[in-house]
Amino acid sequence: MNIDAKIEADAAAYEVQWPAVDPVGTEGEAGHVKIAPTPWQRSLPPPRQWLYGYHLSRKVLTGTISPGGIGKSSLVMVDALAMATGRQLLHNRVHIRGGLRVWYWCGEDTTEELDRRLEAACIHHLIFDEQIGGRLFVDSGRNQPIKIATAEGTTVTVAKPVVDELVAQMRERRIDVLIVDPFVTCHAVNENDNGAINAVIDAWRDVADKANAAIELVHHTNKAANANDPNINDGRGASAFRDGIRAGRVLAPLNPQRGQEEWGLEPKEVVRIFQSLDGAKANMSPRGGLGTWYRMASVNLDNGTPEYPWGDEIGVVEKWSPPDAFEGVKLDDLAMVQAAIAKRATLPAANPANKDWLGYLVAEALGLDIGAPGSTKADRDAQQNMARGRVTSLIRTWTANKALERITSHSSRDGREYPAFKVGKPAHEPQSPHSTAE
């Protein structure tokens, strides 16, 4: 057999043999399901219908994953007020002029508690009734429970009457966004069961599609979540939640060491600040991974009574930005630091606890007061600690940009090795785009 004949024989041997098709009935017969592939033709579809930043879009499920107690409910409440008023209260902007119609459903708190939080947010963000315009709807699961699915053993039942009523109410009131807070209160299935949670997600996806609305599901993190490395896998329970949403953000508290040492914040201020890793899951957004910062402000409702004369202090989320270490800093300042290093007989130390720390040279060049060499945090006042955090940020960035180089040097006094800094790339040579800004 020649080579061509062998190739043809091999091809024939491996040719796919399709089995004969058995008749399965005609359309309309009991038990018959008609499925047919749809030919695709090129066409230009309309743009995605983003409603709030790149976080909420029509017919899409979105998730907010957060540990308890850092401000997730306050965040989504201010989000709701921003959408209803059409104002950019936080980092996201509202895409629809005139505001959106938003339904916030909380499965945990009472109506009175929700009123307190929303009133405090209105006071803090200067929101008036006419700005809301009747576009915000608020309900508590205490008096209006929503259980979209239940389970008995391993059998999961989606509550179709609940789905139908949700769709009907949202259509009637033209709801653009529904926020469910928290996710665990809207179902009664095993949250560790992927099949069960997938059924719940499918039910909410059905509501979003039929109501032409965006739905946000607020979810808790698991106990193993690392606050220093927040990611979409931090959601509690089954991975079906993470896999089912199309956009998601993850909240995490500010790392105390970073807040105090890098930014010079007081401990009581650090606990008020948290980060949102926006686009932690970004199937539809080009902006995945952008981090935004928030702060919990304290608002006095001035609602005291004879029995409770002090009234309530309520936490309200506001947008926040970290201190900019490079504000006002120029390349000439870096050149001064490099010149000061070059003039020294010994290289400055990298350890901030060392009296010969590089930070003291940087502070002198920039005219900053970071306290006396060798001082402790307790010795310094708040402004000195903040300045010290700024100097630490400058050194970190200049090192990353190769303007400073961390090495091991030898002490001229006792010959011991110690971590030190030497001059790297000269300041007035081309630097990276972030040589003077993070």
C-alpha positions as MATLAB code, in Angstrom:
seq = 'MNIDAKIEADAAAYEVQWPAVDPVGTEGEAGHVKIAPTPWQRSLPPPRQWLYGYHLSRKVLTGTISPGGIGKSSLVMVDALAMATGRQLLHNRVHIRGGLRVWYWCGEDTTEELDRRLEAACIHHLIFDEQIGGRLFVDSGRNQPIKIATAEGTTVTVAKPVVDELVAQMRERRIDVLIVDPFVTCHAVNENDNGAINAVIDAWRDVADKANAAIELVHHTNKAANANDPNINDGRGASAFRDGIRAGRVLAPLNPQRGQEEWGLEPKEVVRIFQSLDGAKANMSPRGGLGTWYRMASVNLDNGTPEYPWGDEIGVVEKWSPPDAFEGVKLDDLAMVQAAIAKRATLPAANPANKDWLGYLVAEALGLDIGAPGSTKADRDAQQNMARGRVTSLIRTWTANKALERITSHSSRDGREYPAFKVGKPAHEPQSPHSTAE';
ca = [
       0.000    0.000    0.000;
       1.435    3.362   -1.023;
       1.524    6.302    1.369;
      -1.507    8.084   -0.131;
      -3.647    4.984    0.134;
      -2.542    4.502    3.765;
      -3.516    8.068    4.641;
      -6.949    7.580    3.089;
      -7.421    4.314    4.953;
      -6.425    5.878    8.277;
      -8.772    8.801    7.707;
     -11.627    6.443    6.956;
     -10.893    4.453   10.101;
     -11.093    7.533   12.318;
     -14.055    9.166   10.579;
     -16.809   10.016   13.024;
     -19.753    7.681   12.635;
     -23.037    9.376   13.586;
     -25.671    7.021   14.991;
     -29.035    6.798   13.341;
     -31.531    9.296   14.761;
     -34.468    7.721   16.523;
     -37.755    9.549   16.228;
     -38.550   11.403   19.462;
     -42.030   12.515   18.687;
     -43.444   15.569   17.037;
     -43.772   19.068   18.445;
     -46.628   19.251   20.899;
     -46.439   15.668   22.080;
     -46.104   15.224   25.840;
     -42.509   15.129   26.980;
     -41.085   16.454   23.721;
     -38.692   19.395   23.937;
     -37.816   21.230   20.748;
     -34.246   22.595   20.625;
     -32.820   24.064   17.438;
     -29.542   25.896   16.811;
     -29.913   29.493   15.666;
     -27.732   30.692   12.777;
     -25.657   33.729   13.737;
     -25.237   36.745   11.506;
     -23.058   39.738   12.164;
     -24.825   42.845   13.488;
     -23.922   45.785   15.714;
     -25.697   45.314   19.081;
     -26.596   48.238   21.359;
     -24.112   49.161   24.132;
     -24.307   47.538   27.537;
     -26.779   49.385   29.726;
     -24.561   50.499   32.594;
     -26.517   52.225   35.334;
     -24.001   52.966   38.087;
     -20.318   53.197   37.243;
     -19.065   49.914   35.837;
     -20.702   48.114   38.725;
     -24.410   47.784   37.899;
     -25.934   47.017   34.518;
     -29.432   46.011   33.388;
     -30.260   42.289   33.389;
     -27.012   41.545   35.229;
     -26.286   40.138   38.686;
     -23.620   42.006   40.640;
     -22.032   41.075   43.961;
     -20.528   42.994   46.857;
     -18.479   40.710   49.121;
     -17.481   42.032   52.528;
     -16.615   41.043   56.096;
     -19.114   42.113   58.715;
     -18.939   45.401   60.517;
     -16.837   47.518   58.165;
     -19.675   49.411   56.467;
     -21.048   47.351   53.579;
     -24.689   48.187   54.335;
     -23.878   51.861   54.754;
     -22.034   51.724   51.421;
     -24.922   50.236   49.440;
     -27.371   52.635   51.138;
     -25.348   55.637   50.000;
     -25.077   53.955   46.592;
     -28.876   53.740   46.557;
     -29.229   57.424   47.449;
     -26.689   58.376   44.787;
     -28.613   56.450   42.144;
     -31.993   57.806   43.232;
     -30.793   61.427   43.250;
     -28.556   61.105   40.205;
     -25.694   62.657   42.194;
     -22.152   61.288   42.363;
     -21.944   60.948   46.137;
     -19.148   58.371   46.065;
     -16.766   57.187   43.345;
     -19.307   55.804   40.843;
     -21.384   58.058   38.634;
     -25.018   57.540   37.637;
     -25.405   56.955   33.908;
     -29.084   57.961   33.651;
     -29.957   61.637   33.970;
     -32.680   62.376   36.478;
     -31.797   59.428   38.703;
     -32.735   55.766   38.903;
     -35.587   53.967   40.617;
     -33.946   51.864   43.328;
     -35.365   49.244   45.678;
     -33.255   48.472   48.758;
     -34.304   45.337   50.634;
     -32.552   44.467   53.892;
     -33.221   41.043   55.347;
     -31.734   41.781   58.789;
     -32.510   45.238   60.185;
     -35.814   46.737   61.215;
     -37.494   49.487   59.230;
     -36.675   51.946   62.027;
     -32.967   51.106   61.822;
     -32.987   51.510   58.051;
     -34.664   54.905   58.498;
     -31.928   55.983   60.942;
     -29.142   55.040   58.547;
     -30.729   56.633   55.512;
     -31.605   59.820   57.417;
     -28.002   60.094   58.636;
     -26.750   59.634   55.064;
     -29.106   62.363   53.834;
     -27.880   64.736   56.554;
     -24.218   64.054   55.818;
     -24.509   64.266   52.026;
     -27.003   67.181   52.048;
     -29.804   65.277   50.308;
     -33.334   66.716   50.235;
     -36.668   64.996   49.575;
     -37.144   66.661   46.206;
     -33.796   65.280   45.039;
     -34.921   61.734   45.821;
     -38.207   62.389   44.043;
     -39.956   59.227   45.204;
     -37.446   57.034   43.350;
     -36.147   55.156   46.425;
     -38.056   52.174   47.855;
     -36.959   50.599   51.138;
     -38.182   47.428   52.853;
     -37.128   45.199   55.727;
     -37.216   41.436   55.694;
     -38.625   41.649   59.222;
     -42.049   42.612   57.848;
     -41.680   41.679   54.180;
     -39.564   38.511   53.904;
     -38.290   37.312   50.539;
     -37.341   33.644   50.262;
     -36.627   32.993   46.624;
     -35.697   29.343   47.205;
     -36.032   26.701   49.916;
     -34.616   23.240   50.448;
     -35.852   20.019   51.981;
     -32.970   17.601   52.271;
     -31.161   17.733   48.946;
     -34.232   18.942   47.057;
     -34.192   22.657   46.195;
     -37.418   24.403   45.270;
     -37.423   27.816   43.634;
     -40.396   29.847   44.863;
     -41.936   30.682   41.492;
     -44.743   32.773   43.041;
     -42.062   34.914   44.742;
     -40.152   35.287   41.469;
     -43.330   36.223   39.597;
     -44.378   38.761   42.241;
     -40.921   40.363   42.324;
     -40.978   40.740   38.560;
     -44.509   42.140   38.582;
     -43.752   44.696   41.303;
     -40.497   45.779   39.708;
     -42.145   46.207   36.324;
     -45.073   48.138   37.787;
     -42.789   50.562   39.636;
     -40.168   50.599   36.851;
     -37.409   49.573   39.267;
     -33.968   49.981   37.700;
     -31.907   48.481   40.542;
     -32.727   46.000   43.320;
     -30.247   45.634   46.198;
     -30.542   42.478   48.328;
     -28.680   42.841   51.637;
     -27.460   40.336   52.712;
     -27.723   37.464   50.250;
     -28.026   34.798   52.952;
     -31.426   36.165   54.078;
     -33.117   35.784   50.687;
     -32.993   31.987   50.578;
     -33.262   28.936   52.827;
     -30.801   26.536   51.184;
     -27.409   25.186   52.223;
     -24.997   27.998   51.311;
     -22.160   25.481   50.898;
     -24.075   23.476   48.288;
     -23.077   24.596   44.807;
     -26.165   23.086   43.204;
     -28.484   24.809   45.679;
     -26.791   28.224   45.431;
     -26.702   27.915   41.663;
     -30.498   27.483   41.713;
     -30.814   30.660   43.815;
     -28.536   32.573   41.443;
     -30.556   31.310   38.465;
     -33.758   32.537   40.109;
     -32.326   36.031   40.664;
     -30.974   36.062   37.118;
     -34.504   35.277   35.922;
     -35.843   38.252   37.911;
     -33.170   40.580   36.517;
     -33.883   39.488   32.963;
     -37.677   39.702   33.127;
     -37.687   42.981   35.092;
     -34.978   44.546   32.891;
     -33.153   45.586   36.056;
     -29.764   45.353   37.721;
     -29.635   43.237   40.872;
     -26.930   43.555   43.513;
     -26.433   40.738   46.004;
     -24.526   41.715   49.158;
     -22.590   38.743   50.493;
     -20.376   37.971   53.490;
     -16.753   36.854   53.283;
     -15.586   33.534   54.660;
     -13.532   33.244   57.838;
     -10.349   32.468   55.914;
     -10.450   35.696   53.883;
      -7.189   37.666   53.975;
      -7.904   41.357   54.522;
      -4.511   42.237   53.040;
      -5.280   40.401   49.796;
      -9.017   40.736   49.062;
     -10.271   38.802   46.046;
     -13.469   37.437   44.547;
     -12.842   33.988   46.090;
     -13.455   35.428   49.574;
     -17.221   34.920   49.388;
     -18.696   32.667   52.042;
     -20.032   29.274   51.047;
     -20.331   27.789   47.591;
     -18.315   29.079   44.647;
     -21.551   29.179   42.632;
     -22.130   32.697   43.986;
     -18.801   33.943   42.633;
     -19.321   32.119   39.341;
     -22.901   33.322   38.900;
     -22.386   37.067   39.215;
     -21.002   38.955   36.223;
     -19.500   41.909   38.093;
     -18.277   42.099   41.661;
     -16.348   44.113   44.217;
     -14.668   42.997   47.441;
     -14.410   45.164   50.563;
     -11.567   44.987   53.077;
     -10.507   47.087   56.083;
      -7.412   49.260   55.930;
      -4.312   47.424   57.128;
      -3.407   49.093   60.472;
       0.317   48.970   59.781;
      -0.118   50.661   56.437;
      -2.491   53.266   57.829;
      -0.307   54.174   60.778;
       3.227   53.770   59.416;
       2.754   54.752   55.773;
      -0.005   57.343   56.056;
       0.516   58.473   59.654;
      -3.108   57.910   60.684;
      -4.216   57.544   64.283;
      -5.557   54.074   65.256;
      -9.063   55.481   65.853;
      -9.004   56.831   62.283;
      -7.630   53.639   60.721;
     -10.658   51.602   61.800;
     -12.975   54.008   59.962;
     -11.400   53.367   56.555;
     -11.937   50.484   54.161;
     -11.080   49.640   50.582;
     -13.183   48.358   47.718;
     -11.440   46.272   45.102;
     -13.709   47.296   42.239;
     -13.939   44.915   39.344;
     -12.722   42.000   41.484;
     -14.807   40.097   38.969;
     -15.166   42.065   35.758;
     -16.568   39.874   32.995;
     -18.127   42.904   31.333;
     -16.017   45.859   32.470;
     -12.680   47.090   31.146;
     -11.821   48.483   34.563;
     -11.206   45.440   36.703;
      -8.939   45.736   39.718;
      -9.304   49.430   40.434;
      -9.240   50.046   44.185;
     -11.294   52.812   45.784;
     -11.279   53.991   49.378;
     -14.106   54.893   51.754;
     -14.357   56.316   55.241;
     -17.081   55.909   57.862;
     -18.079   59.376   59.078;
     -20.042   59.776   62.317;
     -23.361   61.655   62.131;
     -25.434   62.786   65.111;
     -29.129   62.434   64.336;
     -30.060   64.865   67.114;
     -33.016   62.614   67.911;
     -32.669   62.529   71.691;
     -35.626   61.928   73.998;
     -36.016   62.293   77.793;
     -35.266   58.569   78.125;
     -32.349   58.659   75.660;
     -31.137   62.279   75.720;
     -27.962   61.706   73.700;
     -29.727   60.360   70.623;
     -27.975   58.269   67.978;
     -24.557   58.461   66.369;
     -24.756   56.776   62.952;
     -21.946   55.746   60.628;
     -22.221   57.040   57.056;
     -19.920   56.138   54.173;
     -18.073   58.908   52.352;
     -15.396   58.707   49.682;
     -11.823   59.044   50.876;
      -8.384   59.295   49.315;
      -5.063   58.334   50.911;
      -2.640   61.167   51.646;
      -0.519   61.971   48.572;
       3.091   61.631   49.667;
       4.308   63.312   46.478;
       2.180   66.437   46.660;
       4.562   69.340   45.969;
       7.590   67.040   45.619;
       9.787   67.646   42.537;
      12.799   65.988   40.951;
      14.986   68.667   42.504;
      13.953   67.348   45.930;
      15.041   63.858   44.964;
      18.320   65.302   43.667;
      18.869   66.973   47.052;
      18.362   63.643   48.830;
      20.768   61.883   46.474;
      23.368   64.631   46.957;
      23.042   64.327   50.748;
      23.628   60.565   50.529;
      26.633   61.030   48.248;
      28.311   63.447   50.698;
      28.169   61.012   53.608;
      31.143   58.934   54.712;
      28.777   56.088   55.598;
      25.541   55.136   53.872;
      22.245   55.920   55.663;
      20.426   52.986   57.254;
      17.295   51.375   55.821;
      15.872   50.515   59.242;
      13.491   53.266   60.483;
      14.424   52.417   64.094;
      18.059   53.331   63.414;
      19.115   56.842   64.429;
      20.948   57.027   61.097;
      17.808   56.177   59.050;
      17.612   57.610   55.512;
      14.242   59.130   56.408;
      15.921   61.863   58.432;
      17.880   63.003   55.352;
      14.683   63.014   53.303;
      12.812   64.966   55.967;
      15.590   67.546   56.181;
      15.641   67.993   52.398;
      11.851   68.516   52.294;
      11.592   70.564   55.478;
       9.450   67.968   57.272;
       9.351   67.363   61.020;
       9.364   63.620   61.688;
      10.583   63.767   65.257;
      14.025   63.334   66.733;
      16.279   60.486   65.508;
      15.578   57.338   67.473;
      12.208   58.631   68.785;
       9.306   56.213   69.205;
       5.762   56.660   68.003;
       4.696   57.579   71.537;
       7.336   60.323   71.599;
       5.975   61.958   68.437;
       2.756   63.911   67.919;
       0.156   63.121   65.241;
       1.633   65.528   62.684;
       5.123   64.106   63.112;
       3.830   60.556   62.679;
       1.937   61.583   59.541;
       5.058   63.243   58.129;
       7.033   60.098   58.949;
       4.509   58.019   57.014;
       4.909   60.367   54.055;
       8.700   59.997   54.122;
       8.316   56.195   54.207;
       6.125   56.345   51.071;
       8.661   58.529   49.273;
      11.508   56.151   50.056;
       9.444   53.133   48.954;
       8.551   54.707   45.597;
      12.040   56.054   44.878;
      13.412   52.575   45.607;
      10.900   50.967   43.235;
      11.903   53.473   40.552;
      15.639   52.709   41.035;
      16.449   56.248   42.188;
      17.533   54.649   45.475;
      19.119   51.238   45.843;
      18.896   49.130   48.966;
      22.119   47.267   49.702;
      24.040   45.673   52.551;
      26.818   47.915   53.913;
      29.447   47.613   56.649;
      29.571   49.814   59.715;
      32.790   51.838   59.944;
      32.506   51.656   63.719;
      32.324   47.924   64.327;
      32.410   46.379   60.825;
      28.984   44.793   61.167;
      26.699   44.489   58.172;
      23.516   46.556   58.079;
      20.826   47.292   55.434;
      21.465   50.679   53.857;
      20.608   52.880   50.890;
      22.869   54.199   48.165;
      22.174   56.483   45.201;
      20.663   54.736   42.208;
      19.662   56.352   38.907;
      20.392   60.098   39.083;
      17.304   62.230   39.583;
      17.654   64.231   36.394;
      18.048   61.213   34.153;
      14.772   59.941   32.600;
      12.688   58.301   35.315;
       9.634   56.069   35.177;
       6.239   57.844   34.813;
       5.732   57.565   38.598;
       9.126   58.731   39.806;
       7.535   61.626   41.716;
       4.064   60.218   42.229;
       2.627   56.905   43.219;
];
